Amino acid sequence: MEGNIIITGGAGFIGSNFIPYILDKYPRCNIINVDLLTYAGNLENLREVSGNKRYSFVHGDICDRKLAEKLFIDNEISGVIHFAAESHVDNSINGPDVFIETNVKGTFTILDVARNHWMVEPFVCKPGCERNRFLHVSTDEVYGSLGSEGYFTEKTPYAPNSPYSASKAGADFIVRSYFHTYGMNVLITNCSNNYGPKQHFEKLIPTIIKNALAHKSIPIYGDGKNVRDWLYVEDHCRALDKIFQAGISGETYNIGGNNEQNNLAIVNAVCQKLDELAPSEKLESYKELITFVRDRPGHDRRYAIDADKLRDTLGWVPEEDFAAGIQKTVEWYIEQLPTAKD
């Protein structure tokens, strides 16, 4: 990877893990991180690269077309890796409008600006822009819900069940259309649930850790048997790197951790690790804090990813063992929690 790359939403969870990974691996790559710094964005997660001359931060909205155009004009952008999104399902139920604005309009805006700067007309790139590409990072939630068996593949029909997943599905379709209509060099990835350092406290694993250490109840939706495929964030970063470098234009790649766990298994694993690393003086186990709460509307029962395409074509497989990943995650939060952003 080389040249000037825009990373949208780089102050978020996955982006703030991806940026240091890329800067460390590719000495000829310059990163421009564009982030609105909503509640989920935290520049503290990028302290390690703040002094890097190949990294710059722009506080801005991906829906701002003038800003996007200025960035492309001033920096000769050769690639976009698009993380920026509203992503919390509960928030999308309570206030879906911002999800449509950011996830659909925002994706369209940055994508269309890239097309105008890289292409003369449909299927004709400007000289020097032939290898420029746009990678859209999406979610497995666009596929809907699975039964007790089966897996999502790249050919699974879309069936989003929440305003969040519907907005991401809409963005996916817009990106896909730019390949088929304009011949633009685009890629789409649909990943399973990520976990690891730097994730916002609204998500399941950080919520478990924060509440447990504060001796507050740990809320688990419904019966706790909703199943997800859990992917360690560094494995996701490695997959995105491979796809951006060698993926076939116009293709979709599913990224999964090959690690199905239901929410009960997750909360028990995290509590057990906390019992080992930061035992409570008040409780025999943090598991005593687990509380079942009313299920959220439209809660998908099971997601599971078939990542065979990514393995067979680009040679990627997840490297992080779940037990080791949980160990690293819990250790990071124990260290950071006193100063981490709520």
C-alpha positions in Angstrom: 0.0 0.0 0.0 1.4 3.4 -0.9 0.2 6.9 -1.7 -2.3 9.1 0.1 -5.2 7.1 1.5 -8.3 8.5 3.1 -9.5 6.5 6.1 -13.1 7.5 7.1 -14.1 7.0 10.7 -10.5 6.3 11.7 -11.1 7.4 15.3 -13.6 4.6 15.8 -13.0 1.1 17.0 -11.8 -0.7 13.9 -10.3 2.3 12.2 -8.2 3.2 15.2 -6.7 -0.3 15.2 -6.3 -0.3 11.4 -4.4 3.0 11.1 -1.4 2.0 13.3 -1.3 -1.4 11.6 -1.1 0.2 8.1 1.4 3.0 9.1 3.7 0.4 10.7 3.5 -2.0 7.7 3.7 0.4 4.8 6.4 3.1 5.0 5.3 4.7 1.7 1.7 5.1 2.7 0.2 8.4 4.1 -3.0 8.3 6.0 -5.6 11.1 6.2 -8.1 10.2 8.9 -11.5 11.9 8.4 -13.8 11.6 11.4 -16.6 13.7 12.7 -15.8 12.6 16.3 -19.3 11.7 17.4 -19.7 10.0 20.7 -18.1 6.8 19.3 -14.9 8.5 18.0 -12.0 9.0 20.3 -8.6 10.5 19.2 -7.1 9.1 22.4 -7.2 5.7 20.6 -4.7 7.1 18.1 -2.1 8.5 20.5 0.5 6.1 19.1 0.4 7.7 15.7 -0.3 11.3 16.6 3.3 12.3 16.0 3.7 10.3 12.8 4.5 12.6 9.8 2.6 10.2 7.5 -0.6 10.6 9.5 -3.0 13.6 9.6 -6.4 14.1 11.1 -9.3 16.1 9.6 -12.3 16.8 11.8 -15.2 16.6 9.3 -18.3 15.0 8.1 -18.3 12.5 5.2 -21.6 14.0 4.1 -19.8 17.3 3.5 -19.2 17.2 -0.2 -17.1 20.4 -0.3 -14.8 19.0 2.3 -14.4 15.7 0.5 -13.6 17.4 -2.8 -11.0 19.6 -1.1 -9.3 16.6 0.4 -9.1 14.9 -3.0 -7.8 18.0 -4.8 -5.2 18.9 -2.2 -3.9 15.4 -1.5 -4.0 13.4 -4.8 -5.9 10.6 -3.0 -5.2 7.2 -4.4 -7.5 5.1 -2.2 -10.3 5.2 0.3 -11.0 2.8 3.1 -14.5 3.6 4.4 -15.2 2.7 8.0 -17.3 5.7 9.0 -20.8 4.6 10.1 -23.3 4.8 12.8 -23.3 1.2 14.1 -25.3 0.6 17.3 -28.5 -1.3 16.6 -30.3 0.1 19.7 -29.6 3.6 18.7 -30.9 2.9 15.2 -34.2 1.7 16.7 -34.6 4.9 18.8 -33.3 7.3 16.2 -33.0 5.9 12.7 -32.6 9.2 10.8 -28.9 9.7 11.6 -28.2 6.2 10.4 -29.7 6.9 7.0 -27.8 10.3 6.8 -24.4 8.9 7.7 -24.5 5.4 6.4 -26.3 6.0 3.1 -25.8 9.6 2.2 -22.3 9.7 3.7 -21.2 6.6 1.7 -22.7 8.0 -1.5 -21.0 11.4 -1.0 -17.4 10.1 -0.5 -17.9 7.5 -3.2 -19.2 9.9 -5.8 -16.4 12.4 -5.1 -13.8 9.6 -5.5 -15.4 8.6 -8.9 -15.3 12.2 -10.1 -11.7 12.6 -9.3 -10.5 9.2 -10.6 -12.6 8.7 -13.7 -13.1 10.5 -17.0 -16.3 8.7 -17.8 -17.9 5.3 -17.2 -15.2 2.6 -17.4 -12.5 5.1 -18.3 -10.0 6.1 -15.5 -8.0 9.3 -15.6 -4.3 8.7 -16.4 -2.5 7.5 -13.2 -5.7 6.5 -11.5 -6.1 3.1 -12.9 -5.2 1.3 -9.6 -7.0 3.7 -7.3 -9.7 1.9 -5.3 -12.5 2.3 -2.8 -13.0 -0.3 0.0 -16.4 -0.2 1.7 -16.4 -1.9 5.2 -19.8 -3.3 6.0 -21.4 -5.9 8.2 -22.9 -9.4 8.2 -26.1 -7.9 9.7 -27.2 -7.0 6.1 -28.0 -10.7 5.6 -30.5 -10.9 8.4 -30.8 -13.8 10.7 -29.9 -17.5 10.5 -31.5 -20.5 12.0 -29.6 -23.0 14.0 -27.6 -24.2 11.0 -26.1 -22.7 7.9 -23.7 -19.8 7.1 -23.8 -16.4 5.4 -21.9 -16.5 2.1 -21.3 -13.7 -0.4 -24.3 -15.0 -2.3 -26.7 -14.9 0.6 -29.7 -12.6 -0.2 -29.9 -9.4 1.8 -32.6 -9.4 4.5 -31.7 -6.6 7.0 -33.9 -6.5 10.1 -33.0 -3.2 11.8 -32.7 0.4 10.6 -28.9 0.0 11.2 -28.5 -3.1 9.0 -30.9 -1.6 6.4 -28.8 1.5 6.1 -25.7 -0.5 5.7 -27.4 -2.7 3.1 -28.4 0.5 1.2 -24.8 1.7 1.3 -23.6 -1.7 0.0 -25.9 -1.5 -3.0 -24.8 2.0 -3.8 -21.1 0.9 -3.8 -22.0 -2.2 -5.9 -23.9 0.0 -8.4 -20.8 2.2 -9.0 -18.9 -0.9 -10.2 -21.6 -2.1 -12.5 -22.6 1.4 -13.8 -19.3 3.2 -13.9 -16.7 0.5 -13.8 -15.3 2.0 -10.6 -12.7 0.0 -8.7 -14.6 -0.8 -5.6 -14.7 -3.6 -3.0 -17.1 -4.5 -0.3 -16.5 -6.5 2.9 -19.1 -7.9 5.3 -17.6 -8.8 8.6 -18.9 -10.6 11.7 -18.9 -9.1 15.3 -15.5 -7.6 16.1 -14.0 -7.5 19.6 -10.7 -6.2 21.0 -9.0 -3.1 22.4 -10.4 0.4 21.7 -14.1 -0.6 21.3 -16.7 1.8 22.7 -18.4 0.9 25.9 -21.9 0.7 24.3 -20.9 -2.7 22.8 -21.3 -6.0 24.6 -17.8 -7.0 25.7 -16.8 -3.5 26.9 -20.2 -3.2 28.7 -19.6 -6.4 30.5 -16.1 -5.3 31.6 -17.1 -1.8 32.7 -20.2 -2.8 34.6 -18.5 -5.7 36.3 -15.6 -3.6 37.6 -18.1 -1.1 38.8 -20.2 -3.8 40.5 -23.2 -2.9 38.4 -25.6 -5.3 36.8 -24.5 -6.8 33.5 -27.5 -6.6 31.1 -28.0 -9.5 28.7 -30.9 -9.4 26.2 -33.6 -12.0 26.3 -32.4 -15.5 27.1 -28.8 -14.7 26.2 -28.7 -17.4 23.4 -28.3 -15.1 20.5 -25.3 -16.3 18.5 -22.6 -14.3 16.8 -19.4 -15.1 15.0 -16.7 -13.2 17.0 -13.7 -11.8 15.1 -10.6 -10.3 16.8 -10.0 -6.8 15.5 -6.4 -7.4 14.4 -7.5 -10.3 12.3 -10.0 -8.0 10.7 -7.3 -5.5 10.0 -5.2 -8.2 8.3 -8.1 -9.2 6.2 -8.9 -5.7 5.0 -5.2 -5.2 4.1 -5.2 -8.3 1.9 -8.5 -7.4 0.3 -7.4 -3.8 -0.5 -4.2 -5.0 -1.9 -5.3 -8.1 -3.9 -9.1 -8.3 -3.9 -10.8 -8.4 -7.3 -12.6 -5.2 -8.2 -16.4 -5.4 -7.8 -16.2 -8.3 -5.5 -17.6 -8.8 -2.0 -15.6 -10.6 0.7 -17.1 -12.0 3.9 -14.8 -11.8 7.0 -15.5 -14.1 9.9 -13.6 -15.3 13.0 -14.8 -18.9 12.7 -15.8 -18.6 16.3 -19.5 -18.9 17.1 -20.5 -18.0 20.6 -23.8 -17.0 22.2 -24.0 -14.1 24.5 -24.2 -16.2 27.6 -20.9 -17.9 26.7 -19.3 -14.4 26.0 -20.4 -12.9 29.3 -19.2 -16.0 31.3 -15.9 -16.0 29.5 -15.3 -12.3 30.2 -16.4 -12.6 33.8 -14.1 -15.6 34.3 -11.2 -13.7 32.9 -12.0 -10.7 35.1 -12.2 -13.0 38.1 -8.6 -14.1 37.3 -7.1 -10.7 36.5 -9.1 -8.3 38.7 -10.9 -10.3 41.4 -13.7 -8.6 43.3 -13.4 -8.0 47.0 -17.2 -8.1 47.2 -18.2 -11.0 45.0 -17.2 -14.6 44.6 -17.5 -14.1 40.9 -18.6 -11.2 38.6 -21.0 -13.7 37.1 -23.3 -12.8 40.0 -24.0 -9.5 38.3 -25.5 -11.0 35.1 -29.1 -9.8 34.7 -31.5 -10.7 31.9 -33.4 -7.8 30.4 -36.2 -7.4 27.9 -35.0 -8.4 24.4 -34.7 -5.6 21.9 -37.1 -5.4 18.9 -36.0 -7.3 15.8 -33.1 -9.0 17.5 -31.5 -11.4 15.0 -31.0 -14.8 16.5 -27.9 -16.0 14.9 -25.1 -14.8 12.5 -22.4 -17.0 11.2 -19.9 -16.3 8.4 -18.5 -18.5 5.7 -15.2 -16.9 4.9 -14.0 -19.6 2.5 -13.8 -17.2 -0.5 -11.4 -15.0 1.4 -9.3 -18.0 2.5 -9.3 -19.7 -0.9 -8.6 -16.7 -3.0 -6.4 -14.5 -0.8 -5.1 -16.9 1.8 -6.5 -15.2 4.8 -7.5 -17.1 7.9 -8.1 -15.7 11.4 -5.0 -16.1 13.6 -6.2 -15.1 17.0 -7.4 -17.8 19.3 -10.6 -16.7 21.2 -9.2 -17.3 24.6 -6.1 -15.3 23.8 -8.1 -12.5 22.2 -10.4 -12.2 25.3 -7.2 -12.2 27.5 -5.7 -9.3 25.5 -9.1 -7.4 25.4 -9.8 -7.7 29.2 -6.2 -6.7 30.0 -6.4 -3.6 27.8 -9.7 -2.4 29.4 -8.4 -3.0 32.9 -5.5 -0.8 32.1 -7.4 1.9 30.3 -10.7 2.0 32.1 -10.0 4.8 34.6 -9.3 7.2 31.7 -11.2 5.5 28.8 -14.0 7.5 27.1 -17.5 6.6 28.2 
